[in-house]
Amino acid sequence: MARSGAALTLYCLLMLKSTIFREYDIRGIADEELLDPGIIELGKAIGTYLQRKNGKNVNLGRDCRLSSTRLRNALMQGLVASGCHVTDVGVVPTPLLYYSVFHLKAGGAVMITGSHNPAEYNGFKVVSGASTIHGDEIRELRRIIERSDFTQGQGSQKSVDIVSPYVDEISAQFQFPRRVKVVADAGNGTAGPAMHRIFQKLNCEATELFFDMDGRFPNHHPDPTVPKNLAQLVETVRTQQADLGIAFDGDADRIGAIDDQGTVVYGDQLMIIYAREILTRKPGATFIGEVKCSQTMYDDIRRCGGNPIMWKTGHSLIKAKMKETRAELAGEMSGHMFFADRYYGFDDALYAACRLMEIVANSGQPLSAQLANLPRTVATPEIRVDCADDRKFEVVRRVSERFRKTHRTVDVDGVRILFPHGWGLVRASNTQPVLVLRFEASTPELLAQYQQEVEAAVAHAAT
């Protein structure tokens, strides 16, 4: 039986669960929560939102997940129905979609990607102007659907090759004074084809692992923050006696790194390496790190004459803070690296890889030498504790209240408790029903002590 327009919109809205509209993106299980009728309506809503903000010209890209082409077709139908003139840049890394906004002077863009999530997931990152929307801006898309408040018009679609101009522009920045030996693992995500073309233009000897795109991710999950996903990269770096190893997540906006000894170089350590180089050219420059980053990072940037700022986790929030403070670089533990220095200010793991190779080439030393003089600390990885969405922020508030009476705290995002020789963090995830904890201290014994004290407070606050 045919449905009226209003009834169809209601039907489609019921298919789009409120839980898929998250803090930084729209995401769900593709074949259960992202069905075509709902995605067509979402396309109309995104097209309406972007036209009201920045005009009709919208770029569209997608990753290599098995569901991405279907979602592209449905979203395209909605975008065109809303009156958008859509430029399809094809299957590309997320940073190439961001790059296309600048290169093609578009008013907005949409990336269809599940990022580093399991293969059955997919989602949408929405760019308005030069910034990704987040928070209430994402929820506004759902409200547009609820009101059936769509623009209508004669839209259009065309396809453009964005990879070639991107590869040419990136590779032209780098002239390595010596040949760099690098191993790179693309995890069968979207980084492989574009990074292969960049390697061909650089003074490097590259060993490429899993550079063929395959949305089933048959070799390992494309998340470089998980050590087991780096096992073959570590082994190959050691076997090849390479200067460094690079890993990419599924949509190539996050970088992982391995030094020549096979040791993981985490996001805050990469920030130190990048910041030191930038400060040789731009004394006093501002840098932004998130609340999970090591105190060593903030201290080292300050020691080298920089201005470090601790800020909230989340790529959209970080980008906004960068614009406000005119920071040259921002970074997260997860491997998002945002270069405004010599670049556009968005998170691009391919570009970050080139900058890291450049530092190694110019120094004449392998990656391990870049951090040899850092003070030694011990730290935990991110610890995730299940906590219901309707409880997690209240638990963090109670923990903050408890420690504020006895310790110095930082409450920019959750609560970071400052101990005499380290710190502990408790924050509510913006994307999952969990609390995120992390700890750092000068010795293993102090680390265990701080962790035990904070975890006991969390347990008490959760009862």
C-alpha positions as CSV (number, residue, x, y, z in Angstrom):
1,M,0.0,0.0,0.0
2,A,1.4,3.4,-0.9
3,R,2.3,5.8,1.9
4,S,1.7,9.5,1.9
5,G,4.7,11.8,2.1
6,A,4.3,12.4,5.9
7,A,3.7,8.7,6.6
8,L,6.7,7.8,4.5
9,T,8.9,10.2,6.5
10,L,7.6,8.9,9.8
11,Y,8.3,5.3,8.6
12,C,11.8,6.2,7.6
13,L,12.4,8.1,10.8
14,L,11.4,5.0,12.8
15,M,14.1,3.1,10.8
16,L,16.7,5.6,11.8
17,K,17.2,4.9,15.5
18,S,18.1,7.9,17.6
19,T,21.2,6.0,18.8
20,I,22.9,6.2,15.4
21,F,23.1,10.0,15.7
22,R,26.3,10.2,17.8
23,E,28.5,13.0,19.0
24,Y,30.9,13.1,16.0
25,D,29.1,11.1,13.3
26,I,26.1,9.0,12.3
27,R,26.9,5.3,12.7
28,G,25.3,1.9,13.0
29,I,25.2,-1.7,11.8
30,A,24.8,-1.2,8.1
31,D,22.4,-4.0,7.2
32,E,20.2,-3.5,10.3
33,E,20.2,0.2,11.2
34,L,21.2,1.9,7.9
35,L,18.5,0.8,5.4
36,D,17.9,2.5,2.1
37,P,14.6,4.3,2.8
38,G,16.0,5.9,5.9
39,I,19.3,6.8,4.3
40,I,17.4,8.5,1.4
41,E,15.7,10.7,4.0
42,L,19.0,11.3,5.7
43,G,20.4,12.4,2.4
44,K,17.6,14.9,2.1
45,A,18.3,16.2,5.6
46,I,22.0,16.6,5.1
47,G,21.4,18.3,1.7
48,T,18.9,20.7,3.3
49,Y,21.3,21.4,6.2
50,L,24.3,22.1,4.0
51,Q,22.4,24.2,1.5
52,R,21.1,26.4,4.3
53,K,24.7,26.8,5.6
54,N,27.0,27.0,2.6
55,G,25.2,26.4,-0.7
56,K,24.4,23.5,-3.1
57,N,27.8,22.2,-4.0
58,V,28.5,19.0,-1.9
59,N,31.2,16.4,-2.3
60,L,30.6,12.7,-1.5
61,G,33.2,10.0,-0.8
62,R,33.1,6.5,0.6
63,D,35.3,3.8,2.1
64,C,35.7,0.3,0.9
65,R,33.3,-1.5,3.2
66,L,30.9,-3.9,1.5
67,S,27.9,-1.7,2.4
68,S,29.4,1.6,1.3
69,T,28.3,1.5,-2.4
70,R,24.7,0.8,-1.4
71,L,24.7,3.6,1.1
72,R,26.3,5.9,-1.5
73,N,23.4,5.2,-3.9
74,A,20.7,5.9,-1.3
75,L,22.4,9.0,0.1
76,M,23.0,10.4,-3.4
77,Q,19.3,10.0,-4.1
78,G,18.4,12.1,-1.1
79,L,21.1,14.7,-1.7
80,V,20.0,15.2,-5.3
81,A,16.3,15.3,-4.4
82,S,17.1,18.1,-1.9
83,G,18.6,20.2,-4.8
84,C,22.3,19.5,-4.2
85,H,24.9,19.4,-6.9
86,V,26.9,16.4,-5.8
87,T,30.5,15.7,-6.8
88,D,31.3,12.0,-6.2
89,V,35.0,11.5,-5.5
90,G,34.7,7.8,-5.2
91,V,36.3,5.3,-2.9
92,V,38.9,7.3,-1.0
93,P,40.5,7.9,2.4
94,T,38.5,10.3,4.6
95,P,41.3,12.9,4.4
96,L,41.0,13.0,0.6
97,L,37.3,13.8,1.0
98,Y,38.3,16.7,3.4
99,Y,40.9,17.8,0.9
100,S,38.3,17.8,-1.9
101,V,36.4,20.5,-0.1
102,F,39.4,22.9,-0.3
103,H,40.5,21.8,-3.8
104,L,37.1,21.9,-5.4
105,K,35.8,24.8,-3.2
106,A,32.7,22.9,-2.1
107,G,30.2,24.1,0.5
108,G,30.2,20.8,2.3
109,A,30.8,17.1,2.0
110,V,29.8,13.7,3.3
111,M,32.1,10.7,3.9
112,I,30.5,7.3,4.1
113,T,32.8,5.3,6.5
114,G,32.8,3.0,9.4
115,S,36.3,4.2,10.3
116,H,38.0,1.7,12.6
117,N,34.8,-0.1,13.6
118,P,34.0,-3.8,12.8
119,A,33.2,-4.6,9.2
120,E,29.5,-4.8,9.7
121,Y,29.3,-1.1,10.8
122,N,29.2,1.9,8.6
123,G,28.3,5.6,9.0
124,F,28.6,9.2,7.8
125,K,30.9,12.1,8.6
126,V,29.4,15.4,7.6
127,V,31.5,18.5,6.6
128,S,30.0,21.9,6.6
129,G,32.2,24.6,5.2
130,A,35.7,23.4,6.3
131,S,34.6,21.8,9.6
132,T,33.0,18.4,10.5
133,I,29.7,18.9,12.3
134,H,29.2,17.5,15.8
135,G,26.9,17.4,18.8
136,D,23.7,19.4,18.3
137,E,24.5,20.0,14.7
138,I,24.2,16.2,14.1
139,R,21.0,16.0,16.1
140,E,19.6,18.8,14.0
141,L,19.7,16.4,11.0
142,R,17.2,14.2,12.8
143,R,15.0,17.1,13.7
144,I,14.9,18.1,10.0
145,I,13.6,14.6,9.2
146,E,11.1,14.7,12.1
147,R,9.7,18.0,10.7
148,S,9.9,16.8,7.1
149,D,11.5,20.2,6.6
150,F,13.4,19.4,3.4
151,T,14.5,21.7,0.6
152,Q,13.6,20.5,-2.9
153,G,15.2,21.2,-6.3
154,Q,16.8,20.0,-9.4
155,G,20.1,18.5,-8.2
156,S,22.8,16.8,-10.2
157,Q,25.7,14.4,-9.8
158,K,29.1,14.0,-11.4
159,S,32.3,12.1,-10.7
160,V,35.8,13.6,-10.2
161,D,39.3,12.1,-9.7
162,I,40.6,13.7,-6.4
163,V,43.4,11.2,-5.8
164,S,45.7,12.6,-8.6
165,P,45.8,16.2,-7.4
166,Y,46.1,15.1,-3.8
167,V,49.0,12.8,-4.5
168,D,50.7,15.6,-6.5
169,E,50.2,18.2,-3.9
170,I,51.3,16.1,-1.0
171,S,54.4,14.5,-2.6
172,A,55.6,18.0,-3.9
173,Q,56.1,19.0,-0.2
174,F,58.8,16.5,0.5
175,Q,62.3,16.1,-0.7
176,F,64.1,13.7,1.7
177,P,67.9,14.2,1.9
178,R,68.4,10.5,2.4
179,R,66.5,7.4,1.4
180,V,64.1,6.3,4.1
181,K,63.3,2.6,4.7
182,V,59.7,2.3,5.7
183,V,57.1,-0.5,6.2
184,A,53.5,0.5,5.9
185,D,50.3,-1.5,6.8
186,A,47.1,-0.2,5.3
187,G,45.0,-3.0,6.9
188,N,43.1,-3.5,3.6
189,G,41.5,-0.1,4.2
190,T,41.4,2.9,1.9
191,A,45.0,4.2,2.5
192,G,46.7,1.7,0.2
193,P,46.2,2.9,-3.4
194,A,46.9,6.6,-2.6
195,M,49.8,5.9,-0.3
196,H,51.4,3.6,-2.9
197,R,51.3,6.5,-5.4
198,I,52.9,8.9,-2.8
199,F,55.6,6.4,-2.0
200,Q,56.5,6.2,-5.7
201,K,57.2,9.9,-5.7
202,L,59.3,10.1,-2.5
203,N,62.9,9.1,-1.8
204,C,62.0,6.0,0.2
205,E,62.2,2.2,0.1
206,A,58.7,1.1,1.0
207,T,57.4,-2.4,2.0
208,E,53.6,-2.4,1.6
209,L,51.4,-4.7,3.8
210,F,47.8,-5.2,3.0
211,F,47.5,-2.3,0.5
212,D,44.7,-4.0,-1.5
213,M,41.3,-2.6,-0.4
214,D,39.0,-5.3,1.0
215,G,36.0,-4.3,3.1
216,R,36.0,-7.7,4.8
217,F,39.4,-6.8,6.4
218,P,40.7,-10.4,6.0
219,N,44.1,-10.0,7.5
220,H,43.5,-8.0,10.7
221,H,41.1,-5.3,11.9
222,P,42.2,-1.8,10.7
223,D,42.7,-0.2,14.1
224,P,46.3,0.8,14.8
225,T,45.6,1.5,18.5
226,V,45.2,-2.2,19.2
227,P,48.7,-3.8,19.6
228,K,47.7,-7.2,18.1
229,N,46.7,-5.5,14.9
230,L,50.4,-4.3,14.6
231,A,52.0,-7.7,15.0
232,Q,53.0,-8.3,11.3
233,L,54.1,-4.7,11.0
234,V,56.4,-5.0,14.0
235,E,57.8,-8.3,12.7
236,T,58.4,-6.8,9.2
237,V,60.1,-3.7,10.5
238,R,62.5,-5.8,12.5
239,T,63.2,-8.3,9.7
240,Q,63.7,-5.5,7.1
241,Q,65.7,-3.4,9.6
242,A,63.5,-0.4,8.6
243,D,63.8,3.1,9.9
244,L,60.2,3.0,11.0
245,G,56.8,1.4,10.4
246,I,53.4,3.1,9.7
247,A,49.9,1.8,10.2
248,F,46.6,3.3,9.0
249,D,43.1,2.8,10.3
250,G,40.3,1.8,7.9
251,D,39.6,5.3,6.5
252,A,43.1,6.6,7.0
253,D,42.5,9.6,9.3
254,R,44.4,7.9,12.1
255,I,48.1,7.0,12.1
256,G,49.9,4.3,14.1
257,A,53.7,4.1,14.2
258,I,56.4,1.6,15.1
259,D,60.0,2.5,15.7
260,D,63.0,0.6,14.3
261,Q,63.2,-1.5,17.4
262,G,59.6,-2.7,16.9
263,T,58.2,-0.5,19.8
264,V,54.9,1.2,19.4
265,V,55.1,5.0,19.3
266,Y,51.8,6.3,20.7
267,G,49.9,9.4,19.6
268,D,51.2,11.7,22.4
269,Q,54.8,10.6,21.6
270,L,54.2,11.4,17.9
271,M,53.0,14.8,19.1
272,I,56.3,15.4,20.8
273,I,58.3,14.4,17.7
274,Y,56.2,16.7,15.4
275,A,56.1,19.6,17.9
276,R,59.9,19.6,18.3
277,E,60.4,20.0,14.6
278,I,57.7,22.7,14.2
279,L,59.2,24.7,17.1
280,T,62.6,24.9,15.4
281,R,60.8,27.0,12.7
282,K,57.9,28.6,14.8
283,P,59.0,29.4,18.3
284,G,56.2,29.9,20.7
285,A,53.7,27.9,18.6
286,T,50.5,26.5,20.1
287,F,49.7,22.8,20.3
288,I,46.6,21.0,21.4
289,G,46.5,17.6,23.1
290,E,43.6,15.7,24.5
291,V,43.1,14.8,28.2
292,K,44.4,11.3,27.7
293,C,47.8,12.5,26.6
294,S,50.9,12.0,28.8
295,Q,52.1,14.8,31.0
296,T,55.5,14.2,29.5
297,M,54.1,15.6,26.2
298,Y,52.8,18.8,27.7
299,D,56.1,19.3,29.7
300,D,58.3,18.6,26.6
301,I,56.4,21.1,24.4
302,R,56.7,23.7,27.1
303,R,60.4,22.9,27.6
304,C,61.0,23.4,23.8
305,G,59.3,26.8,23.9
306,G,55.8,25.9,22.8
307,N,52.4,26.6,24.2
308,P,50.6,23.3,25.0
309,I,46.8,23.3,25.6
310,M,44.9,20.4,27.1
311,W,41.5,19.9,25.4
312,K,38.6,17.6,25.0
313,T,38.7,14.3,23.1
314,G,37.0,14.2,19.7
315,H,38.1,15.2,16.2
316,S,35.3,17.8,15.7
317,L,36.0,19.4,19.0
318,I,39.7,19.5,18.4
319,K,39.3,21.1,15.0
320,A,37.1,23.8,16.5
321,K,39.7,24.5,19.3
322,M,42.5,24.7,16.7
323,K,40.7,27.5,14.8
324,E,40.1,29.4,18.0
325,T,43.7,29.2,19.3
326,R,45.4,29.2,15.8
327,A,47.3,26.1,16.9
328,E,49.9,24.7,14.5
329,L,49.2,21.1,15.4
330,A,46.8,19.0,17.5
331,G,46.8,15.3,18.2
332,E,45.0,12.5,20.0
333,M,46.2,9.2,21.6
334,S,44.1,7.5,18.9
335,G,46.4,8.7,16.2
336,H,44.3,11.6,14.8
337,M,47.0,14.2,13.9
338,F,45.8,17.7,12.7
339,F,48.4,19.7,10.9
340,A,47.7,23.4,10.3
341,D,51.5,23.9,9.9
342,R,52.1,23.6,6.1
343,Y,48.6,22.0,5.7
344,Y,44.9,22.5,6.0
345,G,44.2,21.6,9.7
346,F,42.3,18.3,9.2
347,D,43.4,14.8,10.4
348,D,45.2,13.1,7.6
349,A,47.3,9.9,8.4
350,L,48.9,9.8,4.9
351,Y,50.2,13.4,5.3
352,A,51.2,12.6,8.9
353,A,53.2,9.6,7.7
354,C,55.1,11.8,5.2
355,R,55.9,14.3,8.0
356,L,57.2,11.5,10.2
357,M,59.4,10.1,7.4
358,E,60.7,13.6,6.7
359,I,61.8,14.0,10.3
360,V,63.6,10.7,10.2
361,A,65.2,11.6,6.9
362,N,66.4,15.0,8.0
363,S,67.7,13.7,11.3
364,G,69.8,10.9,9.8
365,Q,68.6,8.7,12.6
366,P,65.9,6.0,13.0
367,L,62.6,6.8,14.7
368,S,63.7,5.4,18.1
369,A,66.4,8.2,18.4
370,Q,63.7,10.9,18.3
371,L,62.5,10.0,21.8
372,A,65.7,8.8,23.4
373,N,66.0,11.7,25.8
374,L,62.4,11.6,27.2
375,P,62.0,10.9,30.9
376,R,60.7,7.4,31.5
377,T,57.2,6.9,32.8
378,V,54.8,4.0,32.9
379,A,51.2,4.3,31.7
380,T,48.2,2.2,31.1
381,P,46.4,1.9,27.8
382,E,42.8,3.2,27.7
383,I,40.7,1.2,30.2
384,R,37.1,0.9,29.3
385,V,34.5,0.3,32.0
386,D,30.9,-0.4,31.1
387,C,28.5,2.3,32.3
388,A,25.0,3.0,31.0
389,D,24.6,6.2,28.9
390,D,22.1,7.6,31.4
391,R,24.6,7.1,34.3
392,K,28.1,7.7,33.0
393,F,28.2,11.5,33.3
394,E,26.8,11.4,36.8
395,V,29.5,8.9,37.8
396,V,32.2,11.2,36.5
397,R,30.6,14.1,38.3
398,R,30.7,12.2,41.6
399,V,34.3,11.1,41.1
400,S,35.3,14.7,40.3
401,E,33.6,15.9,43.4
402,R,35.3,13.4,45.6
403,F,38.9,14.2,44.3
404,R,38.5,17.9,44.1
405,K,38.5,18.1,47.9
406,T,41.9,16.5,48.2
407,H,43.8,16.8,44.9
408,R,44.3,19.3,42.0
409,T,42.0,18.3,39.2
410,V,41.5,19.3,35.5
411,D,37.9,19.1,34.4
412,V,38.1,20.1,30.7
413,D,36.8,16.7,29.7
414,G,35.8,14.4,32.6
415,V,38.2,14.7,35.5
416,R,42.0,14.4,35.4
417,I,43.3,13.9,38.9
418,L,46.9,15.1,39.5
419,F,49.0,13.0,41.9
420,P,52.5,13.9,43.2
421,H,54.2,11.7,40.5
422,G,51.5,11.1,38.0
423,W,47.8,11.4,37.1
424,G,44.6,9.5,36.6
425,L,41.7,10.2,34.2
426,V,38.0,9.3,34.3
427,R,35.8,10.5,31.4
428,A,32.6,9.5,29.9
429,S,32.8,8.3,26.3
430,N,30.8,10.4,23.9
431,T,30.2,7.5,21.6
432,Q,29.7,4.4,23.8
433,P,28.1,3.4,27.1
434,V,31.5,3.3,28.8
435,L,33.8,5.2,31.1
436,V,37.4,5.7,29.8
437,L,40.2,5.6,32.4
438,R,43.9,6.1,31.9
439,F,46.8,6.4,34.3
440,E,50.5,7.5,34.2
441,A,53.2,7.5,37.0
442,S,56.9,7.6,37.4
443,T,57.1,4.0,38.7
444,P,55.0,0.8,38.3
445,E,54.3,0.9,42.1
446,L,52.9,4.4,42.0
447,L,50.9,3.6,38.9
448,A,49.2,0.7,40.7
449,Q,48.5,2.8,43.7
450,Y,47.0,5.7,41.7
451,Q,44.9,3.3,39.6
452,Q,43.6,1.4,42.6
453,E,42.6,4.7,44.3
454,V,40.7,6.0,41.3
455,E,39.1,2.7,40.4
456,A,37.8,2.4,44.0
457,A,36.3,5.9,43.7
458,V,34.6,5.0,40.4
459,A,33.2,1.8,41.8
460,H,31.8,3.7,44.8
461,A,30.3,6.5,42.6
462,A,28.6,3.9,40.4
463,T,26.7,2.2,43.3
